[in-house]
Amino acid sequence: MGGNQTSVTEFLLVGFPLSPRMRILLFGVFSVFYAFTLLGNGVILGLISLDSRLHTPMYFFLSHLATVDIAYACNTVPQMLVNLLSPTQPISFAGCMTQTFLFLTFSLTECFLLVVMSFDRYVAICLPLRYSTIMSWRVCITLALTSWTIGVLLTLVDMVLLLLLPFCGPQKVNHFFCEILALLKLACADTHLNEVVIMVSGVLVLVGPVSTIVVSYGHILCAILKIQSAEGRWKAFSTCSSHLCVVGLFYGTAIIMYVGPQHGDPQERNKYLLLFHSLFNPMLNPLIYSLRNRDVNAALRRRLKRTVLS
């Protein structure tokens, strides 16, 4: 930061233009959502670690997804809650850069984890006899670590370019957290290279994984339609429905942000979309997996029954 000759030592997050009464109301509502996010994903992690019947590749990847969701929420929501109560409370330069780095890392990691989970479902339904061979624990650990590694490395590219910029003027970030595009607007230098790199990496990260998931589920759908019994088709589809819902929530938000119609103020629209992405997605994911997944429901009932009996 010293070599960057940065004169700005802290930023002020503008958030949303709200009345004091509305800020207090949203503080209560978002606090409840935040608690449910931590509780729901914590329950998923606890069930997977404690129930041996869930020690399978599918739930191994689900545990990583739950970890990412908890990290998502912990990275952005507490600062947003602070700003709702104290709109003039600044965030340090180092804290802001850290928040940006973590948000990008978790976003990209979740993106690739969803691809890995779709591959797991493809192998389970289309190649069931080879499933245990292909999805060995060594392969599963490698795929999970690769997802995290790619997320970190791609984020580092954006962060290095961001930290090379001087910040010497305005301090108000027009967002509820340190979002990278909002920060670029405060730089005292040309940010064209940063914007191009972000756009290219965003398109690649969006198009590549979405195409892979679509192809995987195309093969899965063909395989399901070939199953003779209705019960067999329903069982095969039910193992994929939860993942499809999560994929739809995650990529639906991203597609609307980058590809959707640009009516009104795009920055204001993206703030609300990222609020949904950061707060509601992590809260809804465990609900989707618990409501639409028999194994998770059964594990939860067994755990509750043991707790009551003990």
N, C-alpha and C positions, 0 to 999 in steps of 0.2 A: 504494500500500500504506500510505503514511503517513496518507492521508485515511481509510483503512479502519480505522485504529486497531487494527491487528493486533499482538497480543502474541506470537503464535507465529511463530518465525523458521525453524523446521525441523520436518519430520515424520519419523516412524519407520514404515517399511513392515513390517507384521506378516508378510505372505506366508503360507506354509503351515506348520502345526505339524509339524515333522519332527525326527528325531533327528540328531545331528551326522554319523553315518555316512551316513544317507540324503541329507543335504544335499550331502556330497562326491560321492556317486554321481550325484545329479541334476545337480550342477554339470558333471560330465563329459559326461553324456548331453545336456544342454541346450546345452552348448558345441559339441558335434558338430552338433546340429540347427541351431544358429545359423550355423555355418560352411557347412553345406549350403544354408541359405537364401540367404546372401550369394553363394555360388558358383553355385547354380542360377539365380537371378535375374540375376546378373552375366553368365552365359553367354547367357541369353536376350537381354539388352540388347546384348551384344557381337555376337551373330549378326545381330540385326536391323539394327544400325548398319553392319556390314561386308558383309553379303550384299545385293546390289542386288535380288535376287529377292524379298526380304522387305520391300521398300520399298512396301508397300501399306497401305491404311487399316486392315485387320484387325491387322496387326503393329505399326502405329503406335500403336494403342490398347493392344495387348499390352505395348508398351514402357512405356507409362504405368502399366499395372497392375504390371509388374515393379518399376518405380521406387517405387510405393506400398508394395509388399511389402517391399522393402529398407528403406524408411523406417520401416515398422511395426516390423520386427524391431530396428532400431537404436534405436528410441525406448524400447522396453520391456525387451528381453532383457538388455542389459548391466547395467542396474540390478538386475534380478532375479538375475543371476549374482553380483553384488556382495553382495546380501543373503543368498544361499545360503552364502557363505563368511563373511560378517560380518553376522549378523542385527541387530546394534545400530548399524550404520552408518546415520546419518540422511541425509535428502535435504533440501536447502534449500527454503524456501517458494517462491522464484522458480523453482527447478528443478522443483519439484512442479507448479506452475501451467503451466510450459512443457510438461512431459510430458503433462499433461491436454489442453492445447490441441492439441498435435501428434497425439495419439492420436485425438481426435475429428475433427480435420481429415482425417487419412488414412482413417479409417473411412467418413466421409461421402463423401469423394472416390471411394473404391473402389466405394461403393454406386452412384454415378451413372455411373462408368466402365463398370460391368457393364451398365447400361441402354443406354449408348451402343454398347457392343459388340453387344448383342442387336439394336439397330436396324441396325447395319452388316450383320449376318447376314441380317436380314429383307430389306434392300434387295438384297443379293447373290443371294439365292435366289428371292425373289418378284418382284423387278424387275431381272433381270440386264442387260437391254438399256439401262437407265437408270442402272446402278450408277456408272459413271465420271462421269456428269453430276451425280448427287445427292451422291455421296461424293467431291467434289473436295477437294484438299488444303486449300483455304480453309475448307470446311465441317468437315473433320476437326480442324483446329487450333482452330476456334471451339468445337466440341463438347468437346474436351479441356480447353481453358481454362475453359469454362463449368462443367465438372465440378469443377475445382480451385477456382474462384471460389465456387460454391455451398457447397462443403465448408468453405471458410474463413469465409464470411459466417454460415452457420448455427452454426458453432463459436463465433464471436465473441459471438453472442447469449447462449449458455450461459456463456461465460467472463466477460462483463461482469457478469451476475447473480451469478456465483460470487465474483468479486472484491469485490463490494459487501458481502459477508457478513463479519462479524467472526469471527476464529478466536482464541479466547482461553483455551481449556481443554485438552482431551486432544490429544495429538500422534500417537497410534498410528492409522495408517490400516490398516483390516482388508482389505488387498489386497496383491498383489505389485507393483503400480504405483499411481500417483496417479489412480485411477478416480474419476470425478466424483461418483457416488452415494455412494461410500465417504467422500469428502471432505465431502459435505453433512452427514453424521452428526456431524462434528466442529465444525460451525459453532455459534456462540453466539447464534443468532437463528432466527427462524421461516424455514424453507426451503420452505414450501408452494408459493410462486410458482415457485421453481426446479424443484421436482419436477413441477409441472404443465407447465411449458414443456418440460422434458426428455421427459415422457411424450407430449405432443402432437406435438412434433417427431419423436420416435422412431416414433410410429404413422404419421405422414405419410411419413417417409423410408422406412419399411418397406412400407406398403401401396401407395403410389404406384409406386415402382420395381418391386416384385414384380408388380403388376397389369400394368404396361407390358411386362415381360419375358414374362409368361404370354400376353398378347395377341399379342406378336411371334412367339413360338414356336408359338402356335396357327395363325397364318397360315403359318409356315414348314412345319409338319407337313402342312397341307393341300396346300401347293405340292409338297412331297416326294412325297406319295402320288399326285399327278397325273403324276409322271415315269414314263415307260413302262418304261425299262430298269432292271433290278435294279442294274446297275453305277452308273447315274446317281443312283439313290436313295441308294445307299451312299456315293457321293462327296459328295453334298449333306449327308447326315446326319453324315458324318465331320468336315465343316468346323464343325459346331455342337456336337459331342459334348464337346469340350474345354471350351468355354465353359459348357455346361450343368453339367458336373462342378464347375467353379469357382463357378458361381452356387449350386449346391446346397450346397457347403461353407460359403460366406459367409452366405447367407440362412438355411440350416438352423440354424446356430449362433444367429443373431439371433432366429429364430422360437422356438426352444426357450427362450431367455432371457426373452423378453417374453410369449410366448403359451403356453408349455408348462406342464404341471402343476406346482403349487407345493408339492411334497412336501419335507419336511425343511427345512433352512435355505437359503432362496433365495440369500442372499449367498454362502454357501460354494459352492453349486452354480454360481453365476455366475462365481466365481473360476476354477473349473476350465474352464468354457466359454470364458472370455476367455483363459485360457492356451492352449487349443486354437486360438482365433481369432488370437492374437498370435504364436504360435510355430509351430504345425503348418500352418495355412493358407498362410502365405507360403512355407513349405518345400515343400508339396505342389503348389502352383500351377505352378511350372516343371516339375515331374515330370509333371504331367498334360499340359501342352502339349507336352513333348518326347516322351512315350510315345505320345500319341494324335494327333500332328500330323505328317503326312508331310513338309510343307515344312520344318518345324524340324529334323526328323531328317535330311533331305537336306542342309540347310545345315550342320548339325553334321558330317556325314560329309565334305562338301567341304572344310570348314575344317580338319578333322583330317588329311585327305589332303594338303592343301597344306602343313600344318605338318610332316608326316613327310617329304615330298619335299624340302622346303627344308632 
